[in-house]
Amino acid sequence: MVNFPRGPHTVLVASGKGGVGTSILATLMALSAAQGEQRVLLVDATESGGTLHHLFGARPARSLWMLSRPNAELRDTLIAIDETLNLIAGGTAAGATVPRNDDERRAALAAASQVFGAFDLVVIDGGSRLDTVSAIVETLDPHVLLATSADRLSLAANYALVKSLRARRDDLEISIVANRNGESVAEEACEFLIGACSHFLGHAIEIAGVVPDDPCLQAAIGAGMSVRDALEGSPAADAARKLLNAMVPSWPTAVPSSAATMSSPSFPALSLPSSRRWS
């Protein structure tokens, strides 16, 4: 179990293989935290298309990768989903162009991080693109939640991602969540990946939890229902809530009086990332 210090916390949901559900996992975790009356920021850091704003039926005026432009206005990227949840859209939403290089990625991510201090939890959907995930890890210093399925290709791709990320940051905290599998199969897959990372890379990673397949939730979203309206009775949402509780064992019982409200978040004066390390 990972213990958080007080203050804003940043978790990156990523995978070495596409199609394993990083977007829905990030969304379900953010919604679970926001339902607990914590101030949550959900960030879509994917570079292809952009998914998260569609899940909420939102129309962004600006998106994450526009923040690499000179004089980009950070406030314009924040979408208030409700009183406790804000969203920054990603991909090519609102006419954005994907970053041309690491300098543009880092500039946009560093700009976005200036608002992190106004939230209790920042959840980032990093997708499966290596250069994007690497830039997030090196710029924002998050805890990585590695999403995998039980198939060999996914396990091999996630092993390669762990190897690549740990080569960049040896102190990086990484946990695994198995998505869309039964509990016994998922745990076996996670143990296989953990063993491989420990034996061949000398790095310890932990199982954060298991999220089952949820055809009803997928069908509701596919039919155009907002993800918030599709959550009732969802086993995936229940599992994401348990996952959040396991990773964040204790939230502050009250929001500090100096904290800004979600409708008008404050922006730290520092231009450097304000996310904090987990301990």
JOZIBEL-V212158 format. One record per pair of residues at least 24 apart in sequence whose ideal C-beta (glycine too) atoms are under 10 Angstrom apart, sorted by the first residue. I is the first residue (numbers start at 1). J is the second residue. D is the distance in Angstrom with one decimal. If there is no record, write none. Layout:
i j d
I J D
I J D
This chain:
i j d
1 206 8.7
1 208 9.4
1 245 9.7
1 246 6.1
1 247 7.6
1 248 9.5
1 249 5.8
2 143 6.8
2 173 7.2
2 175 7.1
2 206 8.0
2 208 8.2
2 246 8.2
2 247 5.4
2 248 7.7
2 249 7.9
2 278 5.5
2 279 8.3
3 247 9.7
3 248 8.9
3 249 6.4
3 250 7.9
3 278 7.5
3 279 6.1
4 120 9.4
4 121 8.9
4 143 9.1
4 247 8.3
4 248 5.6
4 249 7.7
4 250 7.5
4 251 8.2
4 252 9.7
4 276 8.5
4 277 9.8
4 278 6.0
4 279 7.6
5 276 6.2
5 277 8.0
5 278 7.6
5 279 5.7
6 120 9.0
6 250 9.4
6 251 9.2
6 252 6.0
6 256 8.7
6 276 9.0
7 116 9.7
7 117 7.9
7 119 9.8
7 120 8.0
7 252 8.9
7 256 9.3
7 274 8.9
7 275 9.1
7 276 5.3
8 39 8.7
8 41 8.5
8 113 9.7
8 115 9.6
8 116 5.1
8 117 5.6
8 118 7.9
8 119 5.4
8 120 6.3
8 121 7.2
8 122 6.2
8 259 9.9
8 268 9.7
8 274 6.7
8 275 6.1
8 276 6.2
9 33 9.7
9 38 9.9
9 116 9.2
9 119 8.8
9 120 7.1
9 121 5.4
9 122 7.0
9 123 9.3
9 142 8.6
9 143 7.6
9 247 9.2
9 248 7.1
9 251 9.6
9 275 7.5
9 276 6.6
9 277 9.1
9 278 6.7
10 41 9.1
10 43 9.1
10 113 8.4
10 116 6.7
10 119 9.3
10 121 7.9
10 122 4.5
10 123 8.1
10 124 6.8
10 136 9.2
10 140 5.8
10 141 7.2
10 142 4.1
10 143 7.0
10 273 8.6
10 274 9.4
10 275 3.9
10 276 7.5
10 277 8.9
10 278 8.6
11 121 7.3
11 122 7.3
11 123 5.5
11 124 7.1
11 142 5.9
11 143 5.2
11 144 7.8
11 145 5.5
11 173 9.6
11 175 8.9
11 208 9.6
11 244 9.2
11 247 7.2
11 248 8.7
11 275 9.7
11 278 8.5
12 43 9.2
12 45 8.0
12 122 9.2
12 123 8.2
12 124 4.7
12 125 8.3
12 126 5.0
12 133 7.2
12 136 5.5
12 137 7.0
12 140 7.4
12 141 9.7
12 142 4.1
12 143 7.1
12 144 5.1
12 145 6.7
12 146 9.2
12 165 9.9
12 172 9.9
12 174 9.7
13 45 9.7
13 123 6.8
13 124 6.8
13 125 5.6
13 126 6.5
13 127 8.8
13 142 9.5
13 144 8.2
13 145 4.9
13 146 8.4
13 147 6.0
13 177 8.1
13 179 9.9
14 45 8.9
14 46 9.8
14 124 8.2
14 125 8.1
14 126 3.9
14 127 6.7
14 128 6.8
14 129 9.0
14 130 9.4
14 132 8.4
14 133 4.6
14 134 9.8
14 136 7.7
14 137 8.6
14 142 9.3
14 144 6.1
14 145 7.4
14 146 6.5
14 147 7.0
14 158 9.2
14 161 7.2
14 165 8.7
14 174 9.6
15 126 8.3
15 127 7.5
15 128 4.8
15 133 8.6
15 145 9.5
15 146 6.5
15 147 4.4
15 148 6.5
15 149 8.8
15 154 7.4
15 157 7.3
15 158 6.3
15 161 7.2
15 177 9.7
15 179 8.7
16 128 6.2
16 130 8.0
16 133 8.7
16 146 7.8
16 147 9.2
16 148 7.8
16 153 9.3
16 154 7.3
16 155 8.8
16 156 7.8
16 157 3.3
16 158 4.2
16 159 7.4
16 160 5.6
16 161 3.5
16 162 7.9
16 163 9.5
16 164 8.5
16 165 9.6
17 128 5.8
17 147 8.9
17 148 7.6
17 149 7.7
17 151 8.6
17 153 6.2
17 154 4.6
17 155 8.8
17 156 8.4
17 157 3.9
17 158 6.9
17 160 9.4
17 161 8.6
18 46 9.6
18 48 9.0
18 127 7.0
18 128 4.3
18 129 8.3
18 154 9.6
18 157 8.9
19 128 8.0
19 149 8.4
19 154 8.7
19 180 9.9
20 127 10.0
20 128 7.6
20 146 9.6
20 147 5.0
20 148 6.2
20 149 5.1
20 151 9.3
20 154 5.9
20 157 9.0
20 158 8.7
20 177 9.6
20 178 9.3
20 179 5.7
20 180 7.4
21 147 6.1
21 148 9.9
21 149 8.2
21 177 9.4
21 179 4.6
21 180 6.2
21 211 7.7
21 213 9.6
21 214 9.8
21 218 9.4
21 236 8.8
22 46 8.1
22 51 9.2
22 124 9.5
22 125 5.4
22 126 6.8
22 127 5.7
22 128 7.0
22 133 9.8
22 145 8.8
22 146 9.5
22 147 5.1
22 177 9.8
22 179 8.5
23 50 9.4
23 51 4.5
23 52 6.1
23 54 9.4
23 55 7.2
23 90 9.7
23 125 5.1
23 127 7.7
23 147 9.7
23 227 9.7
24 51 8.6
24 52 9.4
24 55 7.6
24 125 9.1
24 147 9.5
24 179 8.3
24 180 9.6
24 211 8.7
24 214 8.7
24 217 7.8
24 218 8.2
24 221 7.8
24 227 7.6
24 236 7.3
24 237 9.7
24 240 8.7
25 123 9.1
25 125 8.1
25 145 7.5
25 147 5.6
25 177 6.6
25 179 6.1
25 180 9.9
25 211 6.5
25 236 8.6
25 239 9.6
25 240 6.7
25 243 8.2
26 51 9.6
26 52 7.4
26 55 9.9
26 123 5.0
26 124 6.9
26 125 4.0
26 126 8.5
26 127 9.6
26 145 8.4
26 147 8.9
26 240 9.4
27 51 8.7
27 52 6.2
27 55 5.6
27 56 8.2
27 85 9.9
27 87 9.3
27 123 8.1
27 125 7.6
27 221 9.6
27 227 5.7
27 228 9.2
27 231 9.8
27 237 9.7
27 240 8.6
28 55 9.9
28 123 9.5
28 211 7.7
28 214 9.5
28 217 8.8
28 227 7.9
28 231 7.8
28 234 8.2
28 236 6.3
28 237 5.4
28 238 9.4
28 239 8.1
28 240 3.5
28 241 7.9
28 243 8.3
28 244 8.6
29 121 8.3
29 123 5.3
29 125 9.9
29 145 8.0
29 177 9.4
29 211 9.8
29 237 9.9
29 240 5.3
29 241 8.5
29 243 6.6
29 244 5.3
29 247 8.5
29 248 9.4
30 81 8.9
30 84 9.8
30 85 6.3
30 86 9.5
30 87 8.3
30 121 7.4
30 122 9.0
30 123 4.4
30 124 9.7
30 125 9.2
30 227 10.0
30 240 9.2
30 244 9.0
31 55 9.7
31 56 9.5
31 81 8.8
31 82 9.8
31 84 9.7
31 85 7.0
31 123 9.5
31 227 7.2
31 228 6.6
31 231 6.8
31 237 7.4
31 240 7.8
31 241 8.9
31 244 9.6
32 121 9.8
32 123 9.8
32 231 9.2
32 237 7.2
32 238 9.1
32 239 9.8
32 240 5.4
32 241 4.3
32 242 8.9
32 243 8.1
32 244 4.7
32 245 8.2
32 248 9.7
33 84 8.2
33 85 8.3
33 119 9.6
33 120 7.4
33 121 4.9
33 123 7.5
33 240 9.7
33 241 9.0
33 244 5.9
33 245 9.9
33 248 7.5
33 251 8.0
34 81 7.8
34 82 7.1
34 83 8.7
34 84 4.2
34 85 3.9
34 86 9.1
34 120 9.6
34 121 8.5
34 123 9.8
34 228 9.5
34 262 9.1
35 82 9.7
35 84 7.8
35 85 8.9
35 228 9.5
35 231 8.9
35 237 9.6
35 241 8.1
35 244 9.9
36 84 8.4
36 120 9.4
36 121 9.6
36 241 8.8
36 244 8.4
36 245 9.3
36 248 9.4
36 251 6.6
37 83 8.7
37 84 5.9
37 120 9.5
37 251 8.9
37 254 9.7
37 255 8.0
38 84 6.5
38 85 9.2
38 119 8.2
38 120 4.3
38 121 5.9
38 244 9.8
38 248 8.9
38 251 5.6
38 252 8.0
38 255 8.1
39 83 9.1
39 84 6.0
39 85 8.3
39 86 8.1
39 118 6.8
39 119 4.6
39 120 4.8
39 121 7.5
39 122 9.7
39 255 6.9
39 259 7.0
39 260 8.5
39 261 8.4
39 262 5.8
39 265 7.9
40 81 9.1
40 82 9.9
40 84 6.2
40 85 5.0
40 86 7.3
40 87 9.4
40 119 6.1
40 120 6.8
40 121 4.9
40 122 7.6
40 123 6.8
40 262 8.7
41 78 8.1
41 85 8.0
41 86 5.1
41 87 7.6
41 88 7.0
41 112 8.9
41 115 7.1
41 116 6.8
41 118 7.8
41 119 4.4
41 120 9.0
41 121 7.4
41 122 4.7
41 123 7.3
41 124 8.9
41 262 9.2
41 265 8.4
42 79 9.2
42 81 7.9
42 85 6.7
42 86 7.2
42 87 4.9
42 88 7.4
42 89 9.6
42 119 9.7
42 121 9.2
42 122 8.0
42 123 5.2
42 124 8.0
42 125 7.6
43 77 9.4
43 86 9.3
43 87 7.7
43 88 4.7
43 89 8.9
43 90 7.1
43 109 8.9
43 112 6.5
43 113 9.5
43 115 9.8
43 116 9.1
43 122 6.5
43 123 7.0
43 124 4.5
43 125 7.0
43 126 8.9
43 136 9.1
43 140 9.3
44 87 7.4
44 88 6.5
44 89 5.4
44 90 3.1
44 91 6.5
44 93 7.6
44 124 8.1
44 125 5.3
44 126 9.3
44 127 8.8
45 88 8.5
45 90 5.4
45 91 9.0
45 105 8.8
45 108 8.8
45 109 7.3
45 112 8.5
45 124 5.2
45 125 6.2
45 126 5.1
45 127 7.1
45 129 9.3
45 132 6.2
45 133 8.5
45 135 8.6
45 136 5.9
45 140 9.2
46 89 9.9
46 90 5.1
46 91 5.3
46 92 9.8
46 93 9.9
46 98 9.4
46 124 9.7
46 125 6.0
46 126 7.2
46 127 3.9
46 128 8.6
46 129 7.4
46 132 7.2
47 90 7.3
47 91 6.2
47 92 8.2
47 96 9.4
47 97 9.7
47 98 4.4
47 99 6.7
47 105 8.4
47 126 9.7
47 127 7.2
47 129 5.9
47 131 8.7
47 132 5.6
48 90 9.2
48 91 5.8
48 92 7.6
48 98 7.3
48 127 7.5
48 128 9.9
48 129 7.7
48 132 9.5
49 90 8.8
49 91 4.5
49 92 6.1
49 93 8.1
49 98 9.8
49 127 10.0
50 89 5.6
50 90 4.6
50 91 2.4
50 92 6.1
50 93 4.1
50 94 8.8
50 96 8.0
50 98 9.9
50 125 9.5
50 127 10.0
51 89 9.2
51 90 8.1
51 91 7.2
51 93 9.3
51 125 7.5
51 127 8.9
52 79 9.4
52 81 9.9
52 87 6.2
52 88 8.6
52 89 6.4
52 90 6.9
52 91 8.8
52 93 8.8
52 123 9.9
52 125 6.2
52 227 9.0
53 79 6.9
53 81 9.6
53 87 6.5
53 88 9.2
53 89 4.2
53 90 8.3
53 91 8.8
53 93 5.8
53 94 8.8
54 89 9.1
54 91 9.9
54 93 8.8
54 221 8.8
54 224 9.4
54 226 9.6
54 227 9.2
55 87 9.2
55 221 6.5
55 225 9.6
55 226 7.1
55 227 4.3
55 228 8.6
55 230 9.2
56 81 5.6
56 82 9.6
56 85 8.8
56 87 6.5
56 89 9.5
56 226 5.9
56 227 6.4
56 228 6.9
56 229 10.0
57 81 9.7
57 224 8.3
57 225 8.9
57 226 5.0
57 227 8.9
57 228 9.0
57 229 9.2
58 87 6.4
58 89 7.2
58 93 9.2
58 226 9.2
59 89 9.0
59 93 8.7
59 94 8.2
60 87 7.9
60 88 8.2
60 89 3.8
60 90 9.1
60 91 10.0
60 93 4.9
60 94 4.7
60 95 9.7
60 96 8.9
61 89 9.2
61 93 9.5
61 94 5.9
61 95 9.8
62 88 8.7
62 89 7.9
62 93 8.5
62 94 5.4
62 95 9.2
62 96 7.9
63 88 7.1
63 89 4.2
63 90 5.8
63 91 7.1
63 92 7.8
63 93 4.1
63 94 4.7
63 95 8.3
63 96 4.6
63 108 9.4
64 88 5.2
64 89 6.8
64 90 4.6
64 91 8.3
64 93 8.3
64 94 9.8
64 96 7.5
64 99 9.5
64 105 9.7
64 108 5.7
64 109 7.9
64 111 8.9
64 112 6.0
64 124 9.6
65 89 9.6
65 90 6.9
65 91 7.8
65 92 8.1
65 93 8.9
65 94 9.6
65 96 4.6
65 97 6.9
65 98 6.2
65 99 5.6
65 100 9.9
65 104 7.4
65 105 8.0
65 107 9.6
65 108 5.3
65 109 9.4
65 112 9.8
66 93 9.2
66 94 7.1
66 95 8.4
66 96 5.0
66 97 8.5
66 108 7.5
66 111 9.4
67 96 9.4
67 104 9.5
67 107 7.1
67 108 4.1
67 109 8.0
67 110 8.5
67 111 4.0
67 112 5.8
67 113 9.9
67 114 9.4
68 96 9.5
68 97 9.5
68 99 6.4
68 100 9.0
68 101 9.7
68 103 8.0
68 104 4.2
68 105 7.5
68 106 8.4
68 107 4.2
68 108 4.1
68 109 8.8
68 110 9.2
68 111 7.4
69 96 9.5
69 97 9.8
69 104 8.9
69 107 8.6
69 108 8.6
69 111 9.4
70 107 9.5
72 107 9.2
72 108 8.2
72 111 6.6
73 111 9.9
74 111 6.0
74 112 7.1
74 113 9.8
74 114 6.2
74 115 6.1
74 265 9.8
74 267 6.8
75 115 8.4
75 264 9.1
75 265 8.5
75 267 7.8
77 108 9.6
77 111 8.9
77 112 7.3
77 115 8.7
78 112 9.7
78 115 7.1
78 118 9.4
78 262 9.1
78 263 10.0
78 264 9.8
78 265 7.0
80 262 6.3
80 263 6.3
80 264 9.5
80 265 9.3
81 226 9.6
81 228 7.8
81 262 9.0
82 228 8.3
82 262 7.8
82 263 9.9
83 261 7.7
83 262 5.3
83 263 7.1
84 119 9.5
84 120 9.1
84 255 9.8
84 261 9.7
84 262 5.8
85 119 9.5
85 121 10.0
85 123 9.9
85 228 9.0
85 262 7.4
86 115 8.5
86 118 8.6
86 119 7.4
86 122 9.8
86 262 6.0
86 263 9.3
86 265 7.1
88 112 6.1
88 115 8.5
88 122 9.6
88 124 9.2
90 124 9.3
90 125 7.3
90 126 9.6
90 127 8.7
90 132 9.5
91 125 10.0
91 127 9.0
98 129 9.6
98 132 9.2
99 131 8.6
99 132 8.1
99 135 8.2
101 131 8.9
101 135 9.9
102 131 6.6
102 132 9.6
102 134 8.1
102 135 5.7
102 138 8.9
102 139 9.4
103 135 9.6
104 135 9.4
105 131 7.1
105 132 6.6
105 134 8.9
105 135 4.1
105 136 8.2
105 138 9.7
105 139 7.8
106 135 5.6
106 136 9.3
106 138 7.6
106 139 5.0
106 140 9.6
107 135 9.9
107 139 9.2
108 135 9.1
108 139 9.2
109 135 6.3
109 136 6.2
109 138 9.2
109 139 4.5
109 140 5.9
109 273 7.8
110 135 9.9
110 139 5.8
110 140 8.2
110 271 7.2
110 272 7.2
110 273 6.0
111 271 8.2
111 273 9.8
112 139 9.4
112 140 8.5
112 273 8.9
113 139 7.3
113 140 5.7
113 141 9.4
113 268 8.9
113 270 9.5
113 271 9.1
113 272 7.7
113 273 3.8
113 274 6.0
113 275 6.1
114 267 5.6
114 268 5.8
114 269 8.7
114 270 7.4
114 271 6.5
114 272 8.4
114 273 8.0
114 274 6.8
115 260 9.8
115 265 5.9
115 266 8.3
115 267 5.6
115 268 7.7
115 274 8.3
116 140 8.1
116 265 9.7
116 267 9.8
116 268 7.9
116 273 7.1
116 274 4.9
116 275 5.1
116 276 8.9
117 259 9.0
117 260 9.2
117 265 8.8
117 266 7.4
117 267 8.0
117 268 4.4
117 269 9.7
117 270 8.6
117 273 9.7
117 274 4.3
117 275 8.5
117 276 9.2
118 259 7.0
118 260 5.2
118 261 9.0
118 262 8.1
118 264 9.1
118 265 3.5
118 266 5.2
118 267 7.1
118 268 7.9
118 274 9.1
119 259 8.9
119 260 9.5
119 262 8.3
119 265 7.3
119 274 9.9
119 275 9.8
120 248 9.2
120 251 6.8
120 252 7.0
120 255 7.6
120 256 9.7
120 259 8.4
121 244 8.6
121 248 7.3
121 251 8.4
122 274 9.6
122 275 6.5
123 244 9.3
124 275 9.7
128 154 9.9
128 157 7.7
128 158 9.4
128 161 8.1
130 157 9.9
130 160 8.7
130 161 7.0
130 164 6.3
130 165 8.8
133 161 7.0
133 164 8.5
133 165 7.1
133 168 10.0
134 161 9.3
134 164 7.0
134 165 6.7
134 167 9.6
134 168 6.0
134 169 9.2
135 168 10.0
136 165 9.9
137 164 9.7
137 165 5.7
137 166 9.8
137 168 6.5
137 169 6.0
137 172 6.4
137 174 9.7
138 165 9.2
138 168 6.1
138 169 6.8
138 172 9.6
139 272 9.8
139 273 6.4
139 275 9.4
140 273 5.4
140 274 9.5
140 275 5.3
141 169 8.2
141 171 9.3
141 172 8.7
141 173 9.5
141 273 6.8
141 275 5.9
141 276 8.1
141 277 6.0
141 278 9.5
142 172 8.8
142 173 8.3
142 273 9.7
142 275 6.5
142 276 9.9
142 277 9.0
142 278 8.6
143 172 8.4
143 173 4.5
143 174 7.7
143 175 7.0
143 208 9.5
143 247 7.9
143 275 9.7
143 277 8.2
143 278 4.8
144 169 9.6
144 172 6.4
144 173 6.7
144 174 4.6
144 175 7.2
144 176 9.4
144 205 8.9
145 173 9.6
145 174 8.1
145 175 5.5
145 176 7.8
145 177 5.7
145 208 6.0
145 209 9.3
145 243 8.2
145 247 7.6
146 174 5.8
146 175 6.8
146 176 4.9
146 177 7.1
146 178 9.7
146 190 9.5
146 193 8.2
146 197 9.9
146 205 7.3
146 208 8.5
147 176 8.0
147 177 5.5
147 178 8.1
147 179 5.3
147 180 9.5
147 208 9.7
147 211 8.6
148 176 6.1
148 177 7.5
148 178 5.8
148 179 7.1
148 180 9.9
148 181 9.1
148 186 8.7
148 189 6.6
148 190 7.3
148 192 9.8
148 193 6.5
149 178 7.0
149 179 6.1
149 180 5.8
149 181 6.2
149 185 9.4
149 186 8.4
149 189 7.4
149 213 9.8
150 178 6.6
150 179 9.4
150 180 8.6
150 181 4.7
150 182 8.7
150 184 10.0
150 185 5.0
150 186 6.2
150 187 9.5
150 188 7.3
150 189 3.9
150 190 8.7
150 192 8.8
150 193 9.9
151 181 9.1
151 189 8.3
152 189 9.3
152 192 9.3
154 178 9.4
154 179 9.4
154 189 8.1
154 193 9.2
155 189 6.1
155 190 9.1
155 192 6.2
155 193 5.4
155 196 7.9
156 193 9.2
156 196 9.0
158 189 9.7
158 190 9.9
158 193 6.0
158 196 9.5
158 197 9.1
158 205 9.7
159 192 9.3
159 193 6.2
159 196 5.4
159 197 6.5
159 200 8.0
159 201 8.2
162 193 7.9
162 194 9.8
162 196 8.7
162 197 5.3
162 200 9.9
162 201 6.6
162 203 6.7
162 205 6.7
163 196 9.7
163 197 8.0
163 200 8.2
163 201 5.8
163 203 8.5
165 203 9.6
166 197 8.4
166 201 6.4
166 202 9.1
166 203 5.3
166 205 9.4
167 201 9.3
170 202 9.9
170 203 8.2
171 277 8.7
172 203 8.6
172 205 9.6
173 205 8.7
173 206 9.0
173 277 8.0
173 278 5.6
173 279 9.3
174 203 7.7
174 204 8.8
174 205 4.5
174 206 8.0
174 208 9.5
175 205 6.5
175 206 5.1
175 207 7.1
175 208 3.9
175 209 8.5
175 243 9.3
175 246 9.2
175 247 7.0
175 278 9.9
176 205 6.0
176 206 7.1
176 207 5.5
176 208 6.2
176 209 8.8
176 210 9.6
177 207 7.8
177 208 4.8
177 209 5.3
177 210 7.1
177 211 6.2
177 239 9.0
177 240 8.9
177 243 6.2
177 246 9.9
177 247 9.3
178 207 7.8
178 208 9.1
178 209 7.9
178 210 4.9
178 211 7.2
178 212 9.4
179 209 9.7
179 210 8.0
179 211 4.8
179 212 8.5
179 213 8.3
179 214 9.9
179 236 8.4
179 239 9.1
179 240 9.8
180 210 9.7
180 211 7.1
180 212 7.1
180 213 4.4
180 214 8.1
180 215 9.8
180 218 9.4
180 236 8.5
181 210 7.2
181 211 8.6
181 212 7.3
181 213 7.1
182 210 8.3
182 212 6.9
182 213 8.2
183 209 9.9
183 210 5.3
183 212 7.5
183 239 9.6
184 210 9.4
185 210 9.2
186 210 4.3
186 211 8.3
186 212 8.2
206 246 9.9
206 247 9.8
207 246 9.4
208 242 9.9
208 243 5.8
208 244 9.5
208 246 6.4
208 247 5.7
209 239 6.6
209 240 8.3
209 242 6.2
209 243 3.9
209 244 8.9
209 245 9.3
209 246 5.8
209 247 8.0
210 239 6.6
210 242 9.0
210 243 8.3
211 235 8.4
211 236 5.4
211 237 9.2
211 238 9.3
211 239 4.3
211 240 6.1
211 242 9.1
211 243 6.8
212 236 6.3
212 238 9.1
212 239 6.1
214 238 9.4
214 239 8.5
214 240 10.0
247 278 8.8
248 278 9.5
